[in-house]
Amino acid sequence: MKYVLLLFISLCSSNFCALFGQNTAIPDSFEEVEKVIPSIKLEVRYYGNHNFIGKRIDGYLKPKVFLTKEALVQLKKVQEDLKEFDLGMKIYDAYRPQRAVDHFVTWANDEKDTLMKQEFYPNVQKKNLFKLDYIASKSGHSRGSTVDLTLISLRTGEQLDMGSPYDFFGKISWPFHKSISKEQKAHRMLLRTLMISNGFKPYVCEWWHFTLEKEPFPNTYFDFEIK
């Protein structure tokens, strides 16, 4: 028994325990977004209560956002391109710990918890969240090169009207949904065009969601805490 305990301690001193979420150190391959792009605005939804669950999400200890260095290089280019339009970016979420994704899954399995239904999923039955791919056991966010964001005016700081709220579970959040106005479509297409031209690929069901095309960790799901 003593030998088994010593072996476990030895393994945990290496990267072995990262597989089980025990390693909470921020990897050198990640950087805090605000330190690289000081002009960017943040609204870290999962640090607070204004999200589809209605409470702070596991793993979000500070209202910060992290991305891989490779993703940040390209995102900074987007911010520079937006200056031509007197616009900038506001980030809702970027790197997401696996424990946060696990929190989503636990919540989705509790059909009685519908605290935020009216605002975020009024037309979707909670029992269908997995089937409709709104909730999954793995998220590209945990690989560190995916970002959820919108556009803001640099002059007023107000966010542009994108036709639907962030994290709204419904077809109106699809980038090319036909029911939104021409102005809302133009805002979505500007964000989409600049993200694609700087190496990001969009997600078909969410106008705010983009992943670096050449992400450095395509098969790794990190679980370090945001702190």
N, C-alpha and C positions, 0 to 999 in steps of 0.2 A: 504493500500500500504506500509506503514511504517513497519507494522508487517511482511509482506511478505519479504521485504528487509532484516530485522533483522534475519529472519529465514534462508534466503539464506546465509548470512554471517556466521551464526552459523554452518550451514551444511558444508560450505567450510573450516571451521577451523578443521573439522574432516577429515576422509578419503573419504568422499562423493565425493569431487571434483576430486579425482584420477580417477574416472570413466569417467570424461570428459577431462582428460589430463591437469588439472590445477595444479596438484601436481608434481613439478619438482625435489623434493628432492630425492637423491639417497638412496634407502632402505638399511637398515642394513644387509639385506640378500645377498647383492651384494658386490663384491670387485673389485678393479682395478687389472687387470691381471698382469701388470708389477710389482706391489708391491709384489705379491705372487710368480711370476716366473720372476725374474730380467733378466735372460738370454734369454728370449723370444724376438723375433723380431716382429715388427708391420709394417704393410702397410695399414693404415686405408683408404680404397678406398673411402668410402662415405663421408669422411671429405674433400677430394680434388675433382679434376675434372676428374680423370682417373677412370671413372666408366661408366656403360651403359647409363646413362643420360647425363653425361658430365658437371656436376656441383655439388657443395656441396649439400648434402641431408639434409632435415629438421631434426633437433634434434641433429646433430653432431657439437657441438660447440668447441670441442677439439679433437685432434687425439689420443684418448684413447680408451681402450676396457674394458668392464665390463662383468663379469659373476656371476652367483650365487656361493656362497661359496662351495656348493656341487660339482658343475661342475669343479671349480678350483682345488679342491683337486685331482680329477681324472686326470685333464689335466697336472698337475705338475708331476704325475707319468709317463705320456707319454713322457714328456720332459726328465725325468731321464732315461727312457728306450732307448731313441734315442741316448744318449751319447755313448752307446756301439758301435754304427755305425758311430760315429763322426758326428752326425746329430743333428738338432734341428728343432724347429717349427717357422713358420712365420704366424701370424694371419692377415687376411683381414677384418674380421668382427666377432662380437660376439653378445652381447646384442644389439638389434635394437629397438629404440623407435617406438611406433605405428604411430606416426606422420611421421616417415620416410617411413613406409609402405604405408601410405596414399599418400605421395609424389610420390611413385612408381605408385600407381593406377592412380593418376591424370595425370602423364606423359604418362602412357600407353593408356589412353583415348584420347590423343592428337596425332592422326596419322600423323600429319604434322611434328612433332618434331622427326627427325631421325638423329640427329647430330652424334651419335656414332654407327650407324647401321653397317658400314663397319667393325669395329673392334669387336663388341660384338654380333651382330645378323645378319650377312650378308645373311643368307639363310632362314630367318624367316620373314614373313610379320607381321608388328607391330599389325595389327588387330587381329592376332591369338595368341598374347601373353597370354591372359587369358585362352583361350581354351586349349593351350598346357601346362598350369600350370607353365609358367615362371614368371607370376605375379599373386598375389592373395591378397585379402583384409586383410588376417591375415597371420602372419609368426611365425613359431616356435622360431625365433630369439627374438621376443618380450617377450617370456616367460623366457628368461635369461639364458638358459642352452644349447644353440646351438652355434656352432662356425664354421667359415669358415677358413680353414688353409691349409698350404702346408709345404713341407720339405725344409730345407736349409742345406748346408754344414757348419759345425762349423769352418772349416779351412779357407774357402774363403768367407763365407757369402752369396754365390750365391744360388738361389733356384734351386731345382732339376727339371728336365724336366718331367712334368706330362702328356704330350701328348696333352694338350689343356690349354688355358689361364683360369684364374679365371673368373667366371661369364659369360663364353661364352655360349650363348643360342644355343645349338645344341647337337645332339646325341653323338658327339665325347667326350662330357663331362660326359657321362654315365661311371661309374667306370669300366665296363667290355667291353667297345667298342673294336671291333676286329681290327680296322684299325691302332691302335697305336703300337709302337715297343715293343719288349720284355723288354727293359730297362725301358720304360715309364710304362708298366704294373707292373713291379717289384716295382717301386717307389710308384705307387698307392696302391699296395697290402701291402707294408710295412706300409704305413700310415694307411690304413684300418685295418690291423691286430692289430696294437698297440692301435688304438682307441677303437676297439671292446673289446680287452682284458682288457682295463681299464674302461669299463662300458659305452661306447658310442655306439649308433646305427647309421649306415650310411644311407644316402639318396640315393635312387635308381638312380636318374638322375644327381647327382653332386658328383664328386670324392672328393671335398673339404668340404662337408657339413656333420656335425655330431651333434647329440643331446644326451645328457645324458639320459641313459635308465631310471633311476629313478629320473627324474627331479622333483624338489620340488614344482613347480608351473605349473602343466600340463594344467590348465584351466584359467590362469591369463595372460593378455597381458598388459605389463607395458608401460608407456609413459614418463618416466623421461628423461630429456635431458642428453646427454653425455658431461660432462663439467669438 
